[in-house]
Amino acid sequence: QVQLVESGGGLVQAGGSLRISCAASGRTFSNYAVGWFRQAPGKEREFAAGITRSGAGTGYADSVRGRFTISRDNINNTVYLQMDSLKPEDTAVYYCAASARLTWYGTRRDSYDYWGQGTQVTVSS
């Protein structure tokens, strides 16, 4: 199995940028597709971005497309989420998730088997 640890969250003003990271340990990280999900207070956890095992394929929720960029470094076993033009509605706990079952990336929570503990991102207006 793989262990995931998110970092880099914090407080940022609207319009600002933040990069959060997901560090993996355990099995060969390049065997796992990875997704970023987020959960705002009182709301369900939702898909934000996903990346395939090699990094060749990426996908985004409509709400973040054009502002967020997902990438990965399989040598250093890390996935990044670069978040630009942040809005107050981006405030949430951000979770990374990994799956060895996916041949692409998935947008459903049940497609992923391993989850990190989350990192808080707060965007002030």
Secondary structure, DSSP 4 states (H G I P E B T S, - for coil): -EEEEEE--EEEETT--EEEEEEEEES-GGG-EEEEEEE-TTS--EEEEEE-SSSS-EEE-TTTTTTEEEEEETTTTEEEEEE-S--GGG-EEEEEEEESS-SS--SSGGG--EE---EEEEEE-
